[in-house]
Amino acid sequence: MIAVIGGSVIVIGVILFFTPGPAILVIPLGLSILATEFLWAGRLLSNVKDGARVIMPARRSPEA
């Protein structure tokens, strides 16, 4: 059941990638659902998170 739900969310995310929509948020959501059951999805989600950290580094608050 988890595989069907997570796979469906990823398919919707891929469709949103080609249409206006928040694919960047939906695809990791589907991976996080799949990661509850599958190790490969957890590793892929970890790689996606690492890539997001490289692209968008955390903002630091200015020191007073």
mmCIF file as Biopython writes it, N, C-alpha, C and O atoms, coordinates in Angstrom:
data_model
#
loop_
_atom_site.group_PDB
_atom_site.id
_atom_site.type_symbol
_atom_site.label_atom_id
_atom_site.label_alt_id
_atom_site.label_comp_id
_atom_site.label_asym_id
_atom_site.label_entity_id
_atom_site.label_seq_id
_atom_site.pdbx_PDB_ins_code
_atom_site.Cartn_x
_atom_site.Cartn_y
_atom_site.Cartn_z
_atom_site.occupancy
_atom_site.B_iso_or_equiv
_atom_site.auth_seq_id
_atom_site.auth_asym_id
_atom_site.pdbx_PDB_model_num
ATOM 1   N N  . MET A ? 1  ? 0.819  -1.195 0.000   1.0 0.0 1  A 1 
ATOM 2   C CA . MET A ? 1  ? 0.000  0.000  0.000   1.0 0.0 1  A 1 
ATOM 3   C C  . MET A ? 1  ? 0.867  1.266  0.000   1.0 0.0 1  A 1 
ATOM 4   O O  . MET A ? 1  ? 0.582  2.225  -0.717  1.0 0.0 1  A 1 
ATOM 5   N N  . ILE A ? 2  ? 1.929  1.253  0.815   1.0 0.0 2  A 1 
ATOM 6   C CA . ILE A ? 2  ? 2.840  2.400  0.865   1.0 0.0 2  A 1 
ATOM 7   C C  . ILE A ? 2  ? 3.485  2.618  -0.498  1.0 0.0 2  A 1 
ATOM 8   O O  . ILE A ? 2  ? 3.659  3.757  -0.932  1.0 0.0 2  A 1 
ATOM 9   N N  . ALA A ? 3  ? 3.838  1.533  -1.170  1.0 0.0 3  A 1 
ATOM 10  C CA . ALA A ? 3  ? 4.472  1.642  -2.486  1.0 0.0 3  A 1 
ATOM 11  C C  . ALA A ? 3  ? 3.534  2.296  -3.494  1.0 0.0 3  A 1 
ATOM 12  O O  . ALA A ? 3  ? 3.974  3.092  -4.323  1.0 0.0 3  A 1 
ATOM 13  N N  . VAL A ? 4  ? 2.268  1.972  -3.430  1.0 0.0 4  A 1 
ATOM 14  C CA . VAL A ? 4  ? 1.294  2.559  -4.361  1.0 0.0 4  A 1 
ATOM 15  C C  . VAL A ? 4  ? 1.115  4.048  -4.083  1.0 0.0 4  A 1 
ATOM 16  O O  . VAL A ? 4  ? 1.085  4.854  -5.013  1.0 0.0 4  A 1 
ATOM 17  N N  . ILE A ? 5  ? 0.997  4.411  -2.822  1.0 0.0 5  A 1 
ATOM 18  C CA . ILE A ? 5  ? 0.806  5.817  -2.468  1.0 0.0 5  A 1 
ATOM 19  C C  . ILE A ? 5  ? 2.050  6.633  -2.822  1.0 0.0 5  A 1 
ATOM 20  O O  . ILE A ? 5  ? 1.946  7.674  -3.471  1.0 0.0 5  A 1 
ATOM 21  N N  . GLY A ? 6  ? 3.226  6.161  -2.396  1.0 0.0 6  A 1 
ATOM 22  C CA . GLY A ? 6  ? 4.465  6.881  -2.691  1.0 0.0 6  A 1 
ATOM 23  C C  . GLY A ? 6  ? 4.740  6.969  -4.184  1.0 0.0 6  A 1 
ATOM 24  O O  . GLY A ? 6  ? 5.159  8.012  -4.686  1.0 0.0 6  A 1 
ATOM 25  N N  . GLY A ? 7  ? 4.501  5.868  -4.893  1.0 0.0 7  A 1 
ATOM 26  C CA . GLY A ? 7  ? 4.691  5.879  -6.347  1.0 0.0 7  A 1 
ATOM 27  C C  . GLY A ? 7  ? 3.739  6.844  -7.034  1.0 0.0 7  A 1 
ATOM 28  O O  . GLY A ? 7  ? 4.120  7.530  -7.983  1.0 0.0 7  A 1 
ATOM 29  N N  . SER A ? 8  ? 2.510  6.897  -6.559  1.0 0.0 8  A 1 
ATOM 30  C CA . SER A ? 8  ? 1.535  7.826  -7.141  1.0 0.0 8  A 1 
ATOM 31  C C  . SER A ? 8  ? 1.940  9.277  -6.915  1.0 0.0 8  A 1 
ATOM 32  O O  . SER A ? 8  ? 1.801  10.116 -7.806  1.0 0.0 8  A 1 
ATOM 33  N N  . VAL A ? 9  ? 2.440  9.565  -5.722  1.0 0.0 9  A 1 
ATOM 34  C CA . VAL A ? 9  ? 2.875  10.937 -5.428  1.0 0.0 9  A 1 
ATOM 35  C C  . VAL A ? 9  ? 4.064  11.307 -6.315  1.0 0.0 9  A 1 
ATOM 36  O O  . VAL A ? 9  ? 4.142  12.438 -6.795  1.0 0.0 9  A 1 
ATOM 37  N N  . ILE A ? 10 ? 4.990  10.371 -6.539  1.0 0.0 10 A 1 
ATOM 38  C CA . ILE A ? 10 ? 6.130  10.656 -7.414  1.0 0.0 10 A 1 
ATOM 39  C C  . ILE A ? 10 ? 5.673  10.859 -8.850  1.0 0.0 10 A 1 
ATOM 40  O O  . ILE A ? 10 ? 6.175  11.750 -9.535  1.0 0.0 10 A 1 
ATOM 41  N N  . VAL A ? 11 ? 4.730  10.051 -9.317  1.0 0.0 11 A 1 
ATOM 42  C CA . VAL A ? 11 ? 4.207  10.228 -10.677 1.0 0.0 11 A 1 
ATOM 43  C C  . VAL A ? 11 ? 3.549  11.596 -10.819 1.0 0.0 11 A 1 
ATOM 44  O O  . VAL A ? 11 ? 3.739  12.272 -11.829 1.0 0.0 11 A 1 
ATOM 45  N N  . ILE A ? 12 ? 2.788  12.002 -9.830  1.0 0.0 12 A 1 
ATOM 46  C CA . ILE A ? 12 ? 2.173  13.335 -9.856  1.0 0.0 12 A 1 
ATOM 47  C C  . ILE A ? 12 ? 3.261  14.409 -9.871  1.0 0.0 12 A 1 
ATOM 48  O O  . ILE A ? 12 ? 3.134  15.413 -10.572 1.0 0.0 12 A 1 
ATOM 49  N N  . GLY A ? 13 ? 4.326  14.201 -9.101  1.0 0.0 13 A 1 
ATOM 50  C CA . GLY A ? 13 ? 5.436  15.156 -9.096  1.0 0.0 13 A 1 
ATOM 51  C C  . GLY A ? 13 ? 6.113  15.254 -10.446 1.0 0.0 13 A 1 
ATOM 52  O O  . GLY A ? 13 ? 6.476  16.349 -10.878 1.0 0.0 13 A 1 
ATOM 53  N N  . VAL A ? 14 ? 6.289  14.126 -11.120 1.0 0.0 14 A 1 
ATOM 54  C CA . VAL A ? 14 ? 6.899  14.148 -12.456 1.0 0.0 14 A 1 
ATOM 55  C C  . VAL A ? 14 ? 5.984  14.875 -13.443 1.0 0.0 14 A 1 
ATOM 56  O O  . VAL A ? 14 ? 6.466  15.618 -14.298 1.0 0.0 14 A 1 
ATOM 57  N N  . ILE A ? 15 ? 4.696  14.672 -13.335 1.0 0.0 15 A 1 
ATOM 58  C CA . ILE A ? 15 ? 3.752  15.403 -14.196 1.0 0.0 15 A 1 
ATOM 59  C C  . ILE A ? 15 ? 3.835  16.897 -13.905 1.0 0.0 15 A 1 
ATOM 60  O O  . ILE A ? 15 ? 3.808  17.713 -14.826 1.0 0.0 15 A 1 
ATOM 61  N N  . LEU A ? 16 ? 3.936  17.256 -12.623 1.0 0.0 16 A 1 
ATOM 62  C CA . LEU A ? 16 ? 4.036  18.673 -12.258 1.0 0.0 16 A 1 
ATOM 63  C C  . LEU A ? 16 ? 5.351  19.289 -12.719 1.0 0.0 16 A 1 
ATOM 64  O O  . LEU A ? 16 ? 5.454  20.506 -12.873 1.0 0.0 16 A 1 
ATOM 65  N N  . PHE A ? 17 ? 6.352  18.445 -12.938 1.0 0.0 17 A 1 
ATOM 66  C CA . PHE A ? 17 ? 7.630  18.949 -13.444 1.0 0.0 17 A 1 
ATOM 67  C C  . PHE A ? 17 ? 7.458  19.562 -14.830 1.0 0.0 17 A 1 
ATOM 68  O O  . PHE A ? 17 ? 8.144  20.526 -15.171 1.0 0.0 17 A 1 
ATOM 69  N N  . PHE A ? 18 ? 6.547  19.011 -15.629 1.0 0.0 18 A 1 
ATOM 70  C CA . PHE A ? 18 ? 6.326  19.496 -16.984 1.0 0.0 18 A 1 
ATOM 71  C C  . PHE A ? 18 ? 5.152  20.459 -17.090 1.0 0.0 18 A 1 
ATOM 72  O O  . PHE A ? 18 ? 4.929  21.049 -18.147 1.0 0.0 18 A 1 
ATOM 73  N N  . THR A ? 19 ? 4.413  20.620 -16.025 1.0 0.0 19 A 1 
ATOM 74  C CA . THR A ? 19 ? 3.306  21.570 -15.983 1.0 0.0 19 A 1 
ATOM 75  C C  . THR A ? 19 ? 3.555  22.515 -14.803 1.0 0.0 19 A 1 
ATOM 76  O O  . THR A ? 19 ? 4.381  22.219 -13.939 1.0 0.0 19 A 1 
ATOM 77  N N  . PRO A ? 20 ? 2.859  23.630 -14.761 1.0 0.0 20 A 1 
ATOM 78  C CA . PRO A ? 20 ? 3.063  24.539 -13.628 1.0 0.0 20 A 1 
ATOM 79  C C  . PRO A ? 20 ? 2.631  23.878 -12.315 1.0 0.0 20 A 1 
ATOM 80  O O  . PRO A ? 20 ? 1.477  23.483 -12.149 1.0 0.0 20 A 1 
ATOM 81  N N  . GLY A ? 21 ? 3.565  23.773 -11.415 1.0 0.0 21 A 1 
ATOM 82  C CA . GLY A ? 21 ? 3.241  23.171 -10.133 1.0 0.0 21 A 1 
ATOM 83  C C  . GLY A ? 21 ? 4.481  22.967 -9.289  1.0 0.0 21 A 1 
ATOM 84  O O  . GLY A ? 21 ? 5.601  23.145 -9.770  1.0 0.0 21 A 1 
ATOM 85  N N  . PRO A ? 22 ? 4.292  22.598 -8.043  1.0 0.0 22 A 1 
ATOM 86  C CA . PRO A ? 22 ? 5.416  22.473 -7.106  1.0 0.0 22 A 1 
ATOM 87  C C  . PRO A ? 22 ? 6.088  21.094 -7.140  1.0 0.0 22 A 1 
ATOM 88  O O  . PRO A ? 22 ? 6.109  20.387 -6.132  1.0 0.0 22 A 1 
ATOM 89  N N  . ALA A ? 23 ? 6.627  20.721 -8.280  1.0 0.0 23 A 1 
ATOM 90  C CA . ALA A ? 23 ? 7.260  19.405 -8.415  1.0 0.0 23 A 1 
ATOM 91  C C  . ALA A ? 23 ? 8.445  19.256 -7.480  1.0 0.0 23 A 1 
ATOM 92  O O  . ALA A ? 23 ? 8.728  18.155 -7.011  1.0 0.0 23 A 1 
ATOM 93  N N  . ILE A ? 24 ? 9.139  20.349 -7.205  1.0 0.0 24 A 1 
ATOM 94  C CA . ILE A ? 24 ? 10.318 20.299 -6.340  1.0 0.0 24 A 1 
ATOM 95  C C  . ILE A ? 24 ? 9.919  19.891 -4.920  1.0 0.0 24 A 1 
ATOM 96  O O  . ILE A ? 24 ? 10.748 19.355 -4.185  1.0 0.0 24 A 1 
ATOM 97  N N  . LEU A ? 25 ? 8.695  20.129 -4.529  1.0 0.0 25 A 1 
ATOM 98  C CA . LEU A ? 25 ? 8.217  19.732 -3.210  1.0 0.0 25 A 1 
ATOM 99  C C  . LEU A ? 25 ? 7.534  18.364 -3.229  1.0 0.0 25 A 1 
ATOM 100 O O  . LEU A ? 25 ? 7.623  17.611 -2.260  1.0 0.0 25 A 1 
ATOM 101 N N  . VAL A ? 26 ? 6.861  18.048 -4.320  1.0 0.0 26 A 1 
ATOM 102 C CA . VAL A ? 26 ? 6.060  16.826 -4.370  1.0 0.0 26 A 1 
ATOM 103 C C  . VAL A ? 26 ? 6.927  15.578 -4.543  1.0 0.0 26 A 1 
ATOM 104 O O  . VAL A ? 26 ? 6.640  14.548 -3.933  1.0 0.0 26 A 1 
ATOM 105 N N  . ILE A ? 27 ? 7.969  15.649 -5.352  1.0 0.0 27 A 1 
ATOM 106 C CA . ILE A ? 27 ? 8.819  14.480 -5.577  1.0 0.0 27 A 1 
ATOM 107 C C  . ILE A ? 27 ? 9.527  14.043 -4.292  1.0 0.0 27 A 1 
ATOM 108 O O  . ILE A ? 27 ? 9.508  12.851 -3.985  1.0 0.0 27 A 1 
ATOM 109 N N  . PRO A ? 28 ? 10.157 14.952 -3.519  1.0 0.0 28 A 1 
ATOM 110 C CA . PRO A ? 28 ? 10.726 14.514 -2.238  1.0 0.0 28 A 1 
ATOM 111 C C  . PRO A ? 28 ? 9.677  13.987 -1.257  1.0 0.0 28 A 1 
ATOM 112 O O  . PRO A ? 28 ? 9.977  13.115 -0.441  1.0 0.0 28 A 1 
ATOM 113 N N  . LEU A ? 29 ? 8.470  14.501 -1.328  1.0 0.0 29 A 1 
ATOM 114 C CA . LEU A ? 29 ? 7.401  13.986 -0.478  1.0 0.0 29 A 1 
ATOM 115 C C  . LEU A ? 29 ? 7.115  12.525 -0.818  1.0 0.0 29 A 1 
ATOM 116 O O  . LEU A ? 29 ? 6.962  11.693 0.076   1.0 0.0 29 A 1 
ATOM 117 N N  . GLY A ? 30 ? 7.045  12.220 -2.105  1.0 0.0 30 A 1 
ATOM 118 C CA . GLY A ? 30 ? 6.841  10.835 -2.520  1.0 0.0 30 A 1 
ATOM 119 C C  . GLY A ? 30 ? 8.001  9.942  -2.106  1.0 0.0 30 A 1 
ATOM 120 O O  . GLY A ? 30 ? 7.795  8.799  -1.700  1.0 0.0 30 A 1 
ATOM 121 N N  . LEU A ? 31 ? 9.218  10.461 -2.209  1.0 0.0 31 A 1 
ATOM 122 C CA . LEU A ? 31 ? 10.383 9.683  -1.778  1.0 0.0 31 A 1 
ATOM 123 C C  . LEU A ? 31 ? 10.358 9.438  -0.274  1.0 0.0 31 A 1 
ATOM 124 O O  . LEU A ? 31 ? 10.737 8.361  0.188   1.0 0.0 31 A 1 
ATOM 125 N N  . SER A ? 32 ? 9.915  10.432 0.487   1.0 0.0 32 A 1 
ATOM 126 C CA . SER A ? 32 ? 9.864  10.236 1.931   1.0 0.0 32 A 1 
ATOM 127 C C  . SER A ? 32 ? 8.797  9.203  2.307   1.0 0.0 32 A 1 
ATOM 128 O O  . SER A ? 32 ? 8.965  8.467  3.280   1.0 0.0 32 A 1 
ATOM 129 N N  . ILE A ? 33 ? 7.725  9.145  1.558   1.0 0.0 33 A 1 
ATOM 130 C CA . ILE A ? 33 ? 6.714  8.104  1.796   1.0 0.0 33 A 1 
ATOM 131 C C  . ILE A ? 33 ? 7.298  6.739  1.474   1.0 0.0 33 A 1 
ATOM 132 O O  . ILE A ? 33 ? 7.121  5.794  2.244   1.0 0.0 33 A 1 
ATOM 133 N N  . LEU A ? 34 ? 7.989  6.623  0.350   1.0 0.0 34 A 1 
ATOM 134 C CA . LEU A ? 34 ? 8.597  5.349  -0.024  1.0 0.0 34 A 1 
ATOM 135 C C  . LEU A ? 34 ? 9.723  4.947  0.918   1.0 0.0 34 A 1 
ATOM 136 O O  . LEU A ? 34 ? 9.975  3.759  1.115   1.0 0.0 34 A 1 
ATOM 137 N N  . ALA A ? 35 ? 10.402 5.934  1.501   1.0 0.0 35 A 1 
ATOM 138 C CA . ALA A ? 35 ? 11.528 5.650  2.392   1.0 0.0 35 A 1 
ATOM 139 C C  . ALA A ? 35 ? 11.083 4.959  3.679   1.0 0.0 35 A 1 
ATOM 140 O O  . ALA A ? 35 ? 11.908 4.361  4.370   1.0 0.0 35 A 1 
ATOM 141 N N  . THR A ? 36 ? 9.814  5.029  4.007   1.0 0.0 36 A 1 
ATOM 142 C CA . THR A ? 36 ? 9.339  4.311  5.185   1.0 0.0 36 A 1 
ATOM 143 C C  . THR A ? 36 ? 9.352  2.803  4.971   1.0 0.0 36 A 1 
ATOM 144 O O  . THR A ? 36 ? 9.321  2.041  5.937   1.0 0.0 36 A 1 
ATOM 145 N N  . GLU A ? 37 ? 9.399  2.365  3.713   1.0 0.0 37 A 1 
ATOM 146 C CA . GLU A ? 37 ? 9.383  0.939  3.400   1.0 0.0 37 A 1 
ATOM 147 C C  . GLU A ? 37 ? 10.642 0.442  2.697   1.0 0.0 37 A 1 
ATOM 148 O O  . GLU A ? 37 ? 11.033 -0.711 2.877   1.0 0.0 37 A 1 
ATOM 149 N N  . PHE A ? 38 ? 11.284 1.300  1.896   1.0 0.0 38 A 1 
ATOM 150 C CA . PHE A ? 38 ? 12.370 0.857  1.031   1.0 0.0 38 A 1 
ATOM 151 C C  . PHE A ? 38 ? 13.657 1.612  1.335   1.0 0.0 38 A 1 
ATOM 152 O O  . PHE A ? 38 ? 13.659 2.840  1.431   1.0 0.0 38 A 1 
ATOM 153 N N  . LEU A ? 39 ? 14.756 0.867  1.485   1.0 0.0 39 A 1 
ATOM 154 C CA . LEU A ? 39 ? 16.048 1.488  1.760   1.0 0.0 39 A 1 
ATOM 155 C C  . LEU A ? 39 ? 16.551 2.322  0.591   1.0 0.0 39 A 1 
ATOM 156 O O  . LEU A ? 39 ? 17.151 3.376  0.801   1.0 0.0 39 A 1 
ATOM 157 N N  . TRP A ? 40 ? 16.318 1.868  -0.639  1.0 0.0 40 A 1 
ATOM 158 C CA . TRP A ? 40 ? 16.795 2.611  -1.804  1.0 0.0 40 A 1 
ATOM 159 C C  . TRP A ? 40 ? 16.154 3.991  -1.856  1.0 0.0 40 A 1 
ATOM 160 O O  . TRP A ? 40 ? 16.801 4.956  -2.265  1.0 0.0 40 A 1 
ATOM 161 N N  . ALA A ? 41 ? 14.901 4.098  -1.452  1.0 0.0 41 A 1 
ATOM 162 C CA . ALA A ? 41 ? 14.232 5.399  -1.464  1.0 0.0 41 A 1 
ATOM 163 C C  . ALA A ? 41 ? 14.827 6.317  -0.399  1.0 0.0 41 A 1 
ATOM 164 O O  . ALA A ? 41 ? 14.928 7.526  -0.606  1.0 0.0 41 A 1 
ATOM 165 N N  . GLY A ? 42 ? 15.215 5.751  0.726   1.0 0.0 42 A 1 
ATOM 166 C CA . GLY A ? 42 ? 15.859 6.550  1.773   1.0 0.0 42 A 1 
ATOM 167 C C  . GLY A ? 42 ? 17.204 7.080  1.327   1.0 0.0 42 A 1 
ATOM 168 O O  . GLY A ? 42 ? 17.543 8.230  1.607   1.0 0.0 42 A 1 
ATOM 169 N N  . ARG A ? 43 ? 17.988 6.240  0.622   1.0 0.0 43 A 1 
ATOM 170 C CA . ARG A ? 43 ? 19.281 6.699  0.107   1.0 0.0 43 A 1 
ATOM 171 C C  . ARG A ? 43 ? 19.085 7.773  -0.953  1.0 0.0 43 A 1 
ATOM 172 O O  . ARG A ? 43 ? 19.813 8.765  -0.971  1.0 0.0 43 A 1 
ATOM 173 N N  . LEU A ? 44 ? 18.112 7.585  -1.833  1.0 0.0 44 A 1 
ATOM 174 C CA . LEU A ? 44 ? 17.850 8.583  -2.868  1.0 0.0 44 A 1 
ATOM 175 C C  . LEU A ? 44 ? 17.370 9.893  -2.255  1.0 0.0 44 A 1 
ATOM 176 O O  . LEU A ? 44 ? 17.758 10.969 -2.711  1.0 0.0 44 A 1 
ATOM 177 N N  . LEU A ? 45 ? 16.538 9.813  -1.235  1.0 0.0 45 A 1 
ATOM 178 C CA . LEU A ? 45 ? 16.069 11.019 -0.549  1.0 0.0 45 A 1 
ATOM 179 C C  . LEU A ? 45 ? 17.230 11.746 0.117   1.0 0.0 45 A 1 
ATOM 180 O O  . LEU A ? 45 ? 17.285 12.975 0.113   1.0 0.0 45 A 1 
ATOM 181 N N  . SER A ? 46 ? 18.153 10.984 0.686   1.0 0.0 46 A 1 
ATOM 182 C CA . SER A ? 46 ? 19.336 11.588 1.291   1.0 0.0 46 A 1 
ATOM 183 C C  . SER A ? 46 ? 20.171 12.324 0.242   1.0 0.0 46 A 1 
ATOM 184 O O  . SER A ? 46 ? 20.676 13.417 0.501   1.0 0.0 46 A 1 
ATOM 185 N N  . ASN A ? 47 ? 20.314 11.726 -0.932  1.0 0.0 47 A 1 
ATOM 186 C CA . ASN A ? 47 ? 21.055 12.389 -2.012  1.0 0.0 47 A 1 
ATOM 187 C C  . ASN A ? 47 ? 20.347 13.654 -2.480  1.0 0.0 47 A 1 
ATOM 188 O O  . ASN A ? 47 ? 20.996 14.652 -2.792  1.0 0.0 47 A 1 
ATOM 189 N N  . VAL A ? 48 ? 19.030 13.616 -2.531  1.0 0.0 48 A 1 
ATOM 190 C CA . VAL A ? 48 ? 18.262 14.805 -2.931  1.0 0.0 48 A 1 
ATOM 191 C C  . VAL A ? 48 ? 18.442 15.913 -1.896  1.0 0.0 48 A 1 
ATOM 192 O O  . VAL A ? 48 ? 18.607 17.079 -2.257  1.0 0.0 48 A 1 
ATOM 193 N N  . LYS A ? 49 ? 18.412 15.558 -0.620  1.0 0.0 49 A 1 
ATOM 194 C CA . LYS A ? 49 ? 18.612 16.557 0.442   1.0 0.0 49 A 1 
ATOM 195 C C  . LYS A ? 49 ? 20.007 17.165 0.368   1.0 0.0 49 A 1 
ATOM 196 O O  . LYS A ? 49 ? 20.169 18.374 0.527   1.0 0.0 49 A 1 
ATOM 197 N N  . ASP A ? 50 ? 21.023 16.322 0.125   1.0 0.0 50 A 1 
ATOM 198 C CA . ASP A ? 50 ? 22.387 16.832 0.007   1.0 0.0 50 A 1 
ATOM 199 C C  . ASP A ? 50 ? 22.510 17.778 -1.181  1.0 0.0 50 A 1 
ATOM 200 O O  . ASP A ? 50 ? 23.178 18.808 -1.087  1.0 0.0 50 A 1 
ATOM 201 N N  . GLY A ? 51 ? 21.877 17.440 -2.289  1.0 0.0 51 A 1 
ATOM 202 C CA . GLY A ? 51 ? 21.907 18.311 -3.459  1.0 0.0 51 A 1 
ATOM 203 C C  . GLY A ? 51 ? 21.202 19.625 -3.202  1.0 0.0 51 A 1 
ATOM 204 O O  . GLY A ? 51 ? 21.636 20.669 -3.688  1.0 0.0 51 A 1 
ATOM 205 N N  . ALA A ? 52 ? 20.125 19.583 -2.447  1.0 0.0 52 A 1 
ATOM 206 C CA . ALA A ? 52 ? 19.409 20.819 -2.119  1.0 0.0 52 A 1 
ATOM 207 C C  . ALA A ? 52 ? 20.252 21.714 -1.221  1.0 0.0 52 A 1 
ATOM 208 O O  . ALA A ? 52 ? 20.198 22.939 -1.334  1.0 0.0 52 A 1 
ATOM 209 N N  . ARG A ? 53 ? 21.032 21.103 -0.327  1.0 0.0 53 A 1 
ATOM 210 C CA . ARG A ? 53 ? 21.903 21.908 0.535   1.0 0.0 53 A 1 
ATOM 211 C C  . ARG A ? 53 ? 23.000 22.586 -0.263  1.0 0.0 53 A 1 
ATOM 212 O O  . ARG A ? 53 ? 23.421 23.691 0.077   1.0 0.0 53 A 1 
ATOM 213 N N  . VAL A ? 54 ? 23.468 21.938 -1.321  1.0 0.0 54 A 1 
ATOM 214 C CA . VAL A ? 54 ? 24.508 22.535 -2.162  1.0 0.0 54 A 1 
ATOM 215 C C  . VAL A ? 54 ? 23.924 23.692 -2.963  1.0 0.0 54 A 1 
ATOM 216 O O  . VAL A ? 54 ? 24.551 24.743 -3.100  1.0 0.0 54 A 1 
ATOM 217 N N  . ILE A ? 55 ? 22.727 23.491 -3.486  1.0 0.0 55 A 1 
ATOM 218 C CA . ILE A ? 55 ? 22.095 24.519 -4.319  1.0 0.0 55 A 1 
ATOM 219 C C  . ILE A ? 55 ? 21.643 25.705 -3.476  1.0 0.0 55 A 1 
ATOM 220 O O  . ILE A ? 55 ? 21.854 26.857 -3.855  1.0 0.0 55 A 1 
ATOM 221 N N  . MET A ? 56 ? 21.019 25.422 -2.327  1.0 0.0 56 A 1 
ATOM 222 C CA . MET A ? 56 ? 20.486 26.476 -1.474  1.0 0.0 56 A 1 
ATOM 223 C C  . MET A ? 56 ? 21.075 26.342 -0.080  1.0 0.0 56 A 1 
ATOM 224 O O  . MET A ? 56 ? 20.457 25.731 0.792   1.0 0.0 56 A 1 
ATOM 225 N N  . PRO A ? 57 ? 22.254 26.899 0.146   1.0 0.0 57 A 1 
ATOM 226 C CA . PRO A ? 57 ? 22.849 26.787 1.488   1.0 0.0 57 A 1 
ATOM 227 C C  . PRO A ? 57 ? 21.999 27.522 2.516   1.0 0.0 57 A 1 
ATOM 228 O O  . PRO A ? 57 ? 21.296 28.480 2.193   1.0 0.0 57 A 1 
ATOM 229 N N  . ALA A ? 58 ? 22.075 27.062 3.744   1.0 0.0 58 A 1 
ATOM 230 C CA . ALA A ? 58 ? 21.293 27.670 4.828   1.0 0.0 58 A 1 
ATOM 231 C C  . ALA A ? 58 ? 21.737 29.113 5.040   1.0 0.0 58 A 1 
ATOM 232 O O  . ALA A ? 58 ? 22.929 29.420 5.034   1.0 0.0 58 A 1 
ATOM 233 N N  . ARG A ? 59 ? 20.783 29.967 5.221   1.0 0.0 59 A 1 
ATOM 234 C CA . ARG A ? 59 ? 21.073 31.373 5.473   1.0 0.0 59 A 1 
ATOM 235 C C  . ARG A ? 59 ? 21.442 31.543 6.936   1.0 0.0 59 A 1 
ATOM 236 O O  . ARG A ? 59 ? 20.812 30.975 7.828   1.0 0.0 59 A 1 
ATOM 237 N N  . ARG A ? 60 ? 22.455 32.319 7.154   1.0 0.0 60 A 1 
ATOM 238 C CA . ARG A ? 60 ? 22.853 32.611 8.527   1.0 0.0 60 A 1 
ATOM 239 C C  . ARG A ? 60 ? 22.354 34.007 8.874   1.0 0.0 60 A 1 
ATOM 240 O O  . ARG A ? 60 ? 22.389 34.925 8.055   1.0 0.0 60 A 1 
ATOM 241 N N  . SER A ? 61 ? 21.891 34.139 10.103  1.0 0.0 61 A 1 
ATOM 242 C CA . SER A ? 61 ? 21.433 35.456 10.528  1.0 0.0 61 A 1 
ATOM 243 C C  . SER A ? 61 ? 22.640 36.348 10.764  1.0 0.0 61 A 1 
ATOM 244 O O  . SER A ? 61 ? 23.664 35.882 11.266  1.0 0.0 61 A 1 
ATOM 245 N N  . PRO A ? 62 ? 22.537 37.604 10.416  1.0 0.0 62 A 1 
ATOM 246 C CA . PRO A ? 62 ? 23.664 38.516 10.635  1.0 0.0 62 A 1 
ATOM 247 C C  . PRO A ? 62 ? 23.944 38.680 12.122  1.0 0.0 62 A 1 
ATOM 248 O O  . PRO A ? 62 ? 23.029 38.808 12.935  1.0 0.0 62 A 1 
ATOM 249 N N  . GLU A ? 63 ? 25.215 38.672 12.453  1.0 0.0 63 A 1 
ATOM 250 C CA . GLU A ? 63 ? 25.581 38.825 13.851  1.0 0.0 63 A 1 
ATOM 251 C C  . GLU A ? 63 ? 25.534 40.299 14.237  1.0 0.0 63 A 1 
ATOM 252 O O  . GLU A ? 63 ? 25.928 41.171 13.462  1.0 0.0 63 A 1 
ATOM 253 N N  . ALA A ? 64 ? 25.056 40.557 15.424  1.0 0.0 64 A 1 
ATOM 254 C CA . ALA A ? 64 ? 24.897 41.942 15.879  1.0 0.0 64 A 1 
ATOM 255 C C  . ALA A ? 64 ? 26.194 42.512 16.392  1.0 0.0 64 A 1 
ATOM 256 O O  . ALA A ? 64 ? 26.236 43.668 16.813  1.0 0.0 64 A 1 
#
